[in-house]
């Protein structure tokens, strides 16, 4: 359920919109808007956010290398962490176009797409995660649990760090970190163009190029357009542009600037209301969609990042990363469908409008120092992060003869009359978060390494609701609610390497998440807290493939569940325990594999004291016990079939409860996909067939009982030209 609100000017599909114009708009969008604060005395601005400032190595020949989600230039095999990654190679092989689809290749992660375009994820049984773009936090997911994300035209990989990561990345990172790593400038010129067409009138175009402008300046530019009518006419149109510039004026300095923009629109999807026992009503067509034709979800975003790195000497590096984004989510949709007594018609009982305007300014300053003490090597990371969030959510009244209309279950007439909305109030969220942290990676010997980290966060939030007129002028100010919390989090772990290729590790880490919920009576709640204990192993063979195995126990406390009408229910603590096994890489020349198995037992716990928790012992919502993902792709390396490829894979999802009471459940399912392709010279062609055996299943759910069916069998043909 989303709280954000904002009115945006109406616009139609933008498939013909120029992405160059989009990028130009991003370039001129006023960055100083990040500093604009609501004119209000005692306003505490800010959003909790931490940047992922990966360390960069700068040399005279210059080849910068961002170390990824571990932030320091240390191989993953030497870290007591469990990570996964989805490469651009896998994304292309499977014909993936959005983040939800990419996550089906990641062990331990369940993706859920709601209302047609809002994406959220459960990692190791819990929905608390931090989404980052090039290491910069996306606060939208932490405020409302979900948000839309554009297509993956400019994405190089998607990295996942499992378990609490508050020490480096700030609050709310219990399940883990999902980092979208975008394409970077290259030392040599590279360019590619691709086009695709498929089922549901799906059309895609991608274009990208990068290389040196001179010996000090490199660039990368990408554009992507995707349009589809969608299964059940739940279509989307996504358009984005991206520019990256990398400048090394000296052998010790690096500047890295990225500018991104997207303008997307989605047909919202309320799903199909299920009867008790999670059964479809008699006569209901699971391929039908019952939303009003006036429903929409629009997402426009401009984001900017500037990073500076200075290496004083071989052991001392300073970096600073400044970021700002202007995010506009405009939403108007049927959210609830209710049966009449005879089950032959549906009432659109809750049309809902909101407009989220989110403008976070974030900065992260970090110092990395490498030194030795009595034969023990250290890589010390110290940092300070600042996040300032200004967010307004406009809501209003829905009116017109089409409001609360009734449609037939069979052969529905979707247009039941005019329906519109007007602004009546907005909710302000103004937060600032300061974080001070330190981490030390210790090389005790060639076989033994350690990691310790400590962080202190100070969270300040101010929240209020003001009445407005239709021009969004404030007509009445509401009372303020303030939340002030601070927390100490930490992490410690050891890595033992009995063999050069094998690492065995154990770790313990904690997290906290401030409770931003404010009840209608002004009540606020304690922050969520939690921890994870983990043991695991990692096997790396010739830098070609890796295998991971991890066992973990996680717990979080002070949970709330949102109910209709702005009511929040305390559901206490929950635990998740399980293990993951994963293999990723190239097993032989031309043979790529990505496979994994997840066992996760996540359940709610009893309350302390005399009060009874009615959901104690129930399985955590959207936390299936078992998940399996497999993808194999082979490309002939020589002979008459050189360049020919074939891929096949499957995903298994165990039954998934959709609420804490476990009264509704989406059945288990298995989906099989395959692909065939041929590459000759610079040109490649590929055919992907998804849901090969036409499995009928439910993929997502809202309001516990409104299930969204997964797409039936579909295909995609793509052609790519590379330079």
N, C-alpha and C positions, 0 to 999 in steps of 0.2 A: 504494500500500500504506500503510495507516495504522498508526500506532503507539499511538494514544491508547486508553485503556481506562477503563471506569468502570461500576459497576453502578447502574442506576436502577431504581426500583420499576416493575414492569410495569403498563402501562395499555393500554387498547384504543383504538380510533379516537376522535377527540375532536371530531368534527363538531358534536356537540351542546354542546360545552363553551362556557361563556360567556366571550366575550372581555373583557367588563367585569371578570370575576373574574381573568382573566389579567393585565390592566393593574393591577388592585388588588394582585395578588401582586408585580408589579414595583415598585409604589410602596413596599411594605413590606419587600421583600427587603433584607437587611442590607448596606448599602454598605460597612460596615467589614470585610466579608468580603474586600474587595480587599486589605486590609492583613494578612490572616491568612497567616502564613508557616509552612512546615513546620518543626516544632520540631527544629532541627538546628544544631549549631555550625558556624560558618563558612559558613552558607548565603548564597549570593549570589543575591538575587532579581532577576528582571527579565525583561522581554520586550522585544525590540527593537520599538520602535514610535515613530512620530512622528505627531503630529496634523497634520491638515490644517487649519491655522487660516487660513481665508481672511480677508482684511481686510474690515472692515465700515465703511461710511460712515454716520455718525450726524449728522443735522442737526436743526434746530429742528422742522421738519415731520415729521422721522423717517421715513425710508424706508431701511431697512438693505438693503444689497446685498452678499451674499457673492460674491466675485469668482471663485470656482471653483478649479479645479486649478492656476491660476498664482499663487495666494495673494495677489497684489497687485492693486490696482484699476487695471489696465492692459488695454486691449482686446487680444484675442487676435491681432489683425492686427499689433500692435506687439511681439509676442513671437516669438523664434526657436524655436518649438515646433510640433509637429504634434499636433493634438487631434481627437477625434470626440465626438459626443454623440448619445444616443438620447433623444428627448423623450417626455413623457407622451402627447403627441398621437400619435406613432408607436406607442407601446405600446398605446394604445386602438384605433387603427385596425387593428392586426394581431392583436388579441386575446391579447396576450402576458401570461403570468402568472409567469414566473420569469426569473432573470438569464441563464440559458443561452440562452433564446429571444431575449431582448433583444439579446444580443451578435451574433446573426446579421445585425443591421442595422449592424454596425460594421466598417469596413475594417481588415484586418490582424489580426483576432482570430478564433481558432478555439476554440470551446467544446467541452468533453468532460464528459459526465455519467457517473460510474462508480458501481457498486454500488447504483444506484437513486436516489441523492440527493446524492452528492458531486460538486461542481462545481469544475473547474479550467480554466485558459485558457492558450492559447499566443498570445503577442503577438509579431509580427514574427519568428516561428520559434522563440522561446524561452519556456519555461514559468515563468521567474522574473518575477513581477509582485507588486505590492502592492495588495490590495483594501482599500478604505476605505469607511466609512459616515459621511457628512457630514464627511469629512476626517479621520476617526479610523481608524488602521490596524487591520485584522483580522489578528492574528498567526497564526491557525490555518492559513492558506494557506502561510505561510512556514515553518512547522514540518513540515507533512505534505503540502504541495502542493495539498491540496483540502479542502473543507468544504461542508456544506449551507448553503443560503441560503433564507429564507422567501419567500413570494409578494410581489408588487410593489404591494400595495394602497396603501402610503403613499409611493410613489416618484414624484418629480417628473421626474427625468432620471437617466441614467447617463452619466457623463463618462469619457473615456479619454484619457490622456496617453501618447503613444508614446515609447519609448526610455528610457534611464537617467534616473532622477529622484531619485537618492540625496541630492543636495544639499539638497533641501527636505523629502523624505519619509523619509529614512533608508535603511537597508540593504535589499538584496534586490530593488530596483526596477530590473531590467535591461530586460525587455520593455516595461514601462510601469506605469501607475497606472490602476486602475479605481475610480472613486469613485461610490458610490450616494448621490445627493442626494435627501433626503426632503422632503416637502411642508412649507412654512413658513406661519406665520400671515400673514393678509392684512389690509389696512386696512379692507376692506369685508367684510360677511358673505357667505360662499359655502358651499354645501353640495351634496352629490351622493349619490345612491344608485344602485347597479346590481346586477343579477342576471343570471346566465348559465347556460345548460344546453347540453350538447353530447355528442359521441360519447364512448364509454367511460364513460357515466354521469357525465360531468363536471358539477359544480355549483359555482358561485361566487357570493359575496355581498360587496359592498363598500359601505361607508358612511363618509362624511367630512364634516367641517364646520370652519369657521374664521372668524375675524373679531375685531373689537375687543370687549373686556370693558369697558374705559373708554379714555380718551385716552392712557393710558400702558401698558396691558396688552392683548396680543393672544394668541390661542390657535389651535391646529390640533389636531384629533383625527381619527384614522382607524382603522378596523377592517376586517379582511379574512378571509374564510374560503373555502378552496378544497378540494374533495374530488373525487377521480376514481378509478375502478377501473383506469384506465390501459390502454394498449396492452400486450398480453401479460400482463395482470393485474399489471402493475408499477405499482400505484397510489400515491397520496399523499394526505395530509390536512394542510393547513397552515392555521394560525390565528395572526393577529397583531393587536396593538393598539399604538397610538402616540399620544403626547401631546407637543406642543411649546408652550412659553410664551415669549413675547418681551416683555420689560419694559424701558421706557426712563424711568427716574425723572427724568432731566434730558436736555437736548439734547446732552450730551456723553457720556452713559453708556448702555450697553446690557447687559442680562443675557439670555442665551438658554439655556433648559433644555429638554432632550428626554429622554423616557423611552419605551423600546420594550420589547416582550415578544412572544415567539412560542413556540408549542408545536406541533411538527410531527412527523409520522410517515410513513415511506416503506416501501413493499414493496421489499426489496432485489432487485437483478437481477445475476446472475452472467454473463449473456450466453450465447452459444452457442459451444462449442469448435470451432475450425476445424481441418481437416486441412492437411497441407503443401500449399502453393500457395494458401492462404487459401480453401479450398473447404469447402462444407457437406457433412457426412457423408450418405451415401445414406439416404433415408427420414426424415431429421430435419425436423421442422416448424419453420420459422423463426418462426412465431407462438407457439410454445410457450415456457414458462418453467419451468426445472427446479429452482428453489430449494425448500428445505424450507418448509412452511407456518409453521414456528416462527421463521423469519428475520424480522428487523426492523431498522430504523434510526430512532431517535428523537432529536429535537433540541429542547432547551428552552433559551431564552436570555432574559436580562434585560440591557438596556444603558442606561447613563445618561451624559449629556453636559451639562456646564455651562460656558458661555463668558461671559467678561466682557470688554467693550471700553470703553476710555476714550480719548476724543480730547482731548488737551491743547489743541491749536489746529489750524488747517487743515493743518499739515504734520507733526504728531507724534501717533501713535496707539499705545497699548499694548493688547495683548490677552493673555488667558490662557484656555486651554481644558483642563479637567479631565474625564477620562472613565474609566469602569469598566464592564466587562461580565462577567457570570457565564454561561458557556457550557457546556452539558452535552450531549455526543454519546454516545449509548448504542447499541451496534451488536452484532448477533449474526447471522452469515450464512454460508451456503455461499459460499466464495470460489473454489474450483477444481473443475472438472469434468473427469474423465479417462475416456477411452474404454476399453472392454475390447477384447480382441483382435479380436473379430468386428464391432465398431463398432455393435452393436445395443443397448448399454446404457451408462450413465454412472455413474461412481463419484463421490460427493460427497467428494472426497479431502482437502479442507481446510476444515472448519468453523472459523470464527474469531470470537472475542469480544473487544471492548475497550470501555472507557468513558473518554472524555476529559473531564476537568474543567479548564477553562481560565479563569483569572481575572487579566486584565491591568489594571493601574492605569497610566494614562498622563497626562502633563501636558506642555503646550507653552506656553511664554512667548515672545511676539514683540513686537518694537518696529519700527514703520514710521516712517521719517523722510524727508520730502520737502524738498529744498533745491536751490539753484542754485550753480554755481561757474563764473564767467566765461562766462555765457550757456549753460552746459550744465546741463540739469535731471537730477536724480537722484531715484530712489525706492529708498531703502535699507531692506532688511529684515534684521534681526538676531534670532536666536532661540536658545533652549535647550530641548531636549526631554529628557524623562525617561520611561523605560518600565520597569515592574516586572512581571515575569511569574511567576505561580505556576501550574504545570500538573502535573496528575497523570493518568497513564494506567494504569488497572487492566486487567490481563489475567488469564486463568485457564484452567482445564481445561474441556474440553467432554466431556460424558459422556452415556450413555444408549444404548439399542439402536438409535436412529436415526442414531448417529454413523457416518460413512463409509458410508452406505447406498448401494445401487445402484438406479437407476431405469431403466426402459426408455426407449429413444429414442422409440419410437412409443407413443402413448397412455399416458404415464407416470402412475403412481400416486404422487403427491407425498408423501403422509404415509407414511413408512416406519418410524414408531415414535417414541417419546418421545426428546427430545434437550434438554439443558439445559447450563448452565455454572456455574462457581463461581470466585470470585476466589482467586488464589494469589500474585500479586505486583503491584507497581505500579512504574512508571517516573516518576521526578520530573524535571521540567525547571524550573529556577529561573534566571532571567536578569535582568540589569539592563543597560540601555543608556543612555548619556548622549550627546547630540549637541549640538554647538555649530556654528552655521552663520550665514553672512552672504551676502546677495545684493544686487547693485546693478543696477537698471535705469536706463539712461542714455539720455537724449534729446539726441543730439548736434546734430541739426537736425530740421526737419520731415520730412525724407526718410531720415534715418539714426538708428537706435536700436541700443543694445547691451545685453547682459545678461552679467554675470559672477557666479559664485557659488562658495563654498567651504564645505566641511563637514568636521568632525572627529568621528568616532564612537568611543566606547569601549564595547566589548562584553565582558561577563563572564557566564559560564554555569557552572552546577553541575548535574551529572547523576548519578543513581544509581538503582539498582534494589533495592527492599526486598521481602522475602517477607512475606505477610500471611495471616491466617486468613480464614474466610468472613465474619467481621464487620469485616474490613478493619483489624484490629489488627496492628501490625508484629510479626512473630515473629523476623525476622533482618534485620539491616541489611547492605547491600551496600557495596562500595567506591565512592568518589566519583571522578568524572572532571570536570576543570575545563577550560574553554576561555576563554582570555583573548586578545582581539584588538582592535586599533585600526586605523583606516583613515582616510585623507584622500581625499575625493572632490571633484570640481569640475565646473563647467559654464561654457562661454563661447559667445556667439553674437552675430551681427549681423543686423539687419533693414534692408533698403533698399527704399524705396517710390518708384519712379519715377513712379507715378500714385497718386492718392488711394485708388483701389480695389484696387491691386495691391501686395502685399508679397512680396519675395524675401528668403530668409534662409538662413543656414548656422550650424551649431552643432557643438560637440564636448562630450561628457559622459562621465563614468565612474561605475562602481558597484562595490559589493562585497557579498558575502553570506557571513556566517559559517557555517562547516560545523558544524551541530549534530549530525551523525552521530557516534555512538560505536559502534565495532565490538564484537563479543562479547569480544574480547581487551583492550578498553579503548582501542584505538587511536583517535585523533582525526585530522582531516584539515585541510588548508589551506583558507582561505576561497576562495570563487569571486571572481574579479575580472573586469572587463570594461569595454568602452567602446563608444561609437557616434559616428560622424561622419555628418552629415546636411545635405542642401541641399534646399530646398523653396520653394514659392510658395503664396500664398493670395490669392484674388480674392473681394471682397465687393461685392455689387451692391445698393445701396439698402437695406441691412440686411435684405433679404428672403431672399437665398440666398448661399451661399458655395461656392467650389470650391477644393480643395486638391490639390497634387501634391508628393510628397516622394520623394527618393532617399536611401537609407541604407546604411551598412555597420556591422554590429555584431559583436562578438567577446566570448566569455566563456571563461575558463580554469579549470582545476582542477575539472572536472565529475566527479560520481559518479553511478553507476547502482545502484539498489537491486535486489538479487536475493533470491529466496526464502531463508528461513533467517537473515535478519539480516545477510547478506553484502553488502558494497559493492564495486563494481568501478570503478576509475578509467578514465574514457573521455576524459580530456584536454580539449583545447580544441575549440571549435566556432565557426563564423562564419555570419552571415546577411547577405545583401545582396539588395536588391530595391527596388521602388518601389510607391507607393500613389497612387491617384487617387480623389477623392471629390467628390461634389456633394450639397448638403443645403439644403433650404429650400423656399420657395414661388416657383415659376417664374412663376406667373400667379395672379390671384384664384381661390382655391378649389383650385389644383393644387399638391399637396405632393409632393416627391421626396426620396428618400434612396437613393443609389446609390454603389457603389464597386468598384474592382478592386484586387487585391493580387497582386503577384509577389514571392515570397520564396524565395530559394535558400539554404537552411540545411543545412550539412553538418559532419560531424566532421572534425577535422584530424589530421595525423600528429603523433606524439610528437616532442619535441626529443630528439636523441641517437640511440643505436643501437636502443633498444627499438621494436618494431613495434606500432602501434595497429591492432588487427584491424578496427576500424570506420571507419578513416580513409577519407574520400571518400563515406561513406554519408550518406543524407539523415537529418536530425534527426527523431526520433520525434515524431509529431503536429504536423508542420510541413509542410502541403501547399504545393506550389509556387504554385498559382493558386487564388484565391477571387474570387467575384463576388457582390455583393448588390445587388438593385434592388427598390425599392418606390415605386409611384406611387399617389396617391389624389386623386380629383377630386370636389368637392362643388359642385353647381350653386348659383350665388349669387343668381339671380333667375329669373323666368318660372314656368311651370307646374310645373317640376321642382325648384324651389328647395328645398333641404334634402336632396335625393337625392344619394347618393354612390356611387362605385364605386372599388375599389382592386384592384391586381394587382401581383404581384412574383415574384421568383425568387431562389434562392440556388444557386450552383454551388460544389461542393467538389471539388478535385482529389484524386487518389489519396493516401492517407495511410498511411505506414508506422507500425507500432505498437511497434517496438523499434529499438534502435540498430543491430542487425545487418541490418535491412531484410528479415527473412525472412517477415514477415506484412504484408499491405497491405490496407487497406479500399479498394475500388474508388471511382472518382470518381462523382459523382451530381449531378443537378439537381432541385430541388424547386420547384414553382410553387404559389403561394397566390393567393387572390382574396377580395374582400369586397364586399358591397353593403349600403347602409344608407339610412336615411331619418330626418331630424330635423325635427320640427315643434314650435315653441315650446321648452318645457323638456324635452321627451321625445325620445329617440333610440332607434332599434332598428337592430341590425346583425347580419348573417350573415357569418361567416368560414368559408371552406373551405380547409383546409390540405392540402398534398400533392395538389393537384387532379387530377393524372394518375396517382395511386396508384403512384408510383415505389417500387420495392423496393430498399432500400439499408441500409448499416450506418453508424450514427452515432457509436458509441463503442466502446471496447475496454479490457479489462484483461488482465493477464498476457500481453500480446502477441497471444495466439491466441484469446481469448474475446471475440467480437464481439457487440454489442447492436444489433439491427435498429432502424431508425427507424420511427416510427409510419406506418401506412397512412393512406389518405384519411380525413379526419375533419372535423367541422363544429362550430361554436359559435354559438349565438344569444344575443345579449345585449341587455338593455334598460337604459337609463340615464335618470335623472331628475335635473335640476340646478336649483339655486336661485341 
